[in-house]
Amino acid sequence: MQFCLLDSPQKCYNCINRTSIFFQHPKEVFVCCLIVSLRCVFWVAPFIRGWGIDSPRPASQRAAAFILTAAMLTTLAAPAFAGTWYIEDGDITVKAGETKGTNKVSQGANQEVEDTDTIITNRNEGTASSNTVTIDANGKNDKVEVTLKDVNIDTSSRNKAAVSVTGSGNTTIKLDGDNALKSDTYRSGIYGSGSLTISGGTVTANGDDGGSGISSSGNLTISGGTVTANGDDGGRGIYSRGGVTISGGSTVTAKGGSGTNSSGGYGICSSGGVTISCGSTVTANGGNGGSLGGGSGIYSNGSVTISGGTVNANGGDGQDGYGGDGIRSSSGGVTISGGTVTANGGNSTNSSGGYGISSLDVAISSGTVTANGGDSKDGYGGDGIHSNDIDLSGSLELTAKAGKGTQSNGKALSQNGRELDLNAIKDKLGPGAKVTATDADGKVIDQVSIPRPVEPEGPVIPEESSSSSDGGSAAPSAPAFSLPGLTVTDKDGQRISYTSTQSGNTLTVCVGRLTASFRISLAALRQLRAEDIETITFQTVLCSTTLSLDELLAMGGEDAEIVLIHHIRSSTLTVGGKAV
């Protein structure tokens, strides 16, 4: 924006009458309007005497007032103003500002305009723009936050990603409304380096011709909102060279692209690890393979950790290659401590069916888990769970099914190539646990279950001990299965009984209700931590939540209280009265 120096009212009018000025230069427009007002005062000042008003102040006083006003305008010009940027007007680049909480936005002739609460949108949501968004968090400590509001970008003709995040800093993309991002050959709908967080709203990100829907060379976090990511022609739905974390009640659908002359793409793929927490819903589908195998639903070179929510992971089918695995970890193991998890191996025509869950180590301590091996028309059936070490404990519910094969069927629970003996693990299971292994035809070949204690429907009334010989009053005893400092109540706030079991460093508290509350002080948690308890799992009929004691102890003081409420399938957590 070039300043006209306010030579005349007409120039001022011509400037501010340009609508785009208000959006791209809000602070300059604000300052100009104030200066115009000031000039108007000086323009009419000579005529004041003619209106019958007292004479103006002496020239020296007017000069002082002018200087003071100019100083005020200089001060007002300093803050950054929030701007709305339209993608149709050109490529947009957003960098971290020099002041904390600000950005520098460039678009066309408008270079590095200082901005806060940067919003990028479309004038016409129904028409895709080929322009791109680049978010540059170049410095390691840079933090850039951008909102995409009803953005529609298609860069199929430009060989670029629709949204690129560069640099080693921390970037947060907030979603508002419905956003659609599609990229060109081998490009991702959203590509990021450094640490990338996506939250809120809705976005559909599509790669093209081998590209991933969303890819990141750093850690990728999805927290809240609805995210759909589709790879194309062997591309992955979501890919990260760091870790992938899905939390905050997110709804994520990730689909790998089918490979025409290659393997199918992974639904979710990570080199660092995959973590899915309670409240999130994740559907991950591997793409079908052509001459090679199908892609896995969830694949990690590190660990796969699921502590709650709903997860559906399906391996893609293979034609001449193997079926993809539902959930696969090449190192670090697969750990499930809550939620509802379904993992299906993909089918194969001329090779082996995929595994439902595959890892060197598989540990399941709670939740409802179904693992099905894939079938093969001319090969070997896949295993429901395939591992060197299968650790089943706590109040889990697991059903594992072998895949069917013409050469041989798979196994339901394959540990070191042999069907797991469920009687050998019976002592590690908690109340209400049930483990079922079925063959390829669905026939039960082994099963073990632990009955759940019958719990009273009304409040728990402590039993009174016998009166002492000297006639003293009786003291109430603690309820069965009690832990010091822990109280569990029903939906009406009445105290109810519970069961507690310990497996390694995990303490599981189980209640046979749809709605229940778990209350314990940080002081009591500190005592449990001193006894080498690292995590507590609270399990009701349809919901399971696992809490880290170290994380909770870092959130409050000695007197703070932890309150965890389960209502059917949802959970809420507060620490010291503050929601977490």
Protein Blocks (a to p, Z undefined) as FASTA:
>chain_A
ZZehlmafklmmmmmmpmklmmmmmmlmmmmmmmmmmmmmmmmmmmmmmnopacdddfkl
mmmmmmmmmmmmmmmmmpccdddddfkloccdddddfbehiacddehjbghiacehiacd
dfblmlccfbdcddddfbfkbccddddehiacdfklnopafbdcedjbdcddddehjddd
dddehiafbdcehjdddeehidddddeehiafbdcfbdcddeedjdddddeehiafbdcf
bdcddeehiacdddddddfklccddfbdcfkbccddehiacdddddddfkbccddfbdcf
bdcddfedjddddddddfklccddfbdcfbhpaadfedjddddddddfklccddfbdcfb
dcdfbdjddddddddfbbcdddfbdcfbdcdehjbdddddddddfkbccdfbdgehiacd
fklmmmmpcehiacddddfkopafbdcddddddddfbdcddddddddfkopacdddddeh
iaehiacddfkopacddddddehjaccdddfbfbdcddddfklmmmmmmnopabdcdddf
kbccdddfklmmmmpcfklccddddehjaccddeehiaZZ
